[in-house]
């Protein structure tokens, strides 16, 4: 079943202007950052055998990659501010979740963290695959910021209701394995506001897909709960 995109009012002149500023900022940041990362990759090759220098270069390279990821998040937010159309097509959500899990796990391995996911096979969703992947990755990163080495961050997908039934939804829960809820759902930005621009981006992605994003307090790190309509 193809679900039409949620209706939204056209952006105001101020929204469009902010979007244009964001687009230009992204362009201004991305080019020099790409040069820095390329130079660091070259240095890794040239400094082979010098472990002390290589450690510093690798730390800088990781930081440069993180900065480029933040710039990509700003680029996505600029799309919303300018009112650019969001792609809505049938996606294999299970495959998207598996890809995000694998890339996040590889990125977080040096920090002593692992990422796993559990999702029904062949789960489909109408929406923008790139935006949904960025939202999931941003929530993983927000959870990872407060996790201790050895922790496992998990994505667990629950499907409620029949595909054609009103109120049917896909619920994706992201958090540290083994945590237990200690309170009611609350606003994501109030609880993991220190997670940078990522949680805000994830909230906007949920909104343009007709869903919602909240967090569930636990004894340690909060668990994010992304709900999307079937």
Secondary structure by P-SEA (a helix, b strand, c coil): ccccccccccccaaaaaaaaaaaaaaaacaaaaaaaaaaaaaaaaaaccaaaaaaaaaaaaaaaaaaaaaaaaaaaaaaaaacccccccccaaaaaaaaaaaaaaaaaccccbbbbbcccccccccccaaaaaaaaaaaaaaaaccccccbbbbbbbbbccccccccbbbbbbbccccccccccccccccccccccaaaaaaaaaaaaaccbbbbbbcccbbbbbbbbcc
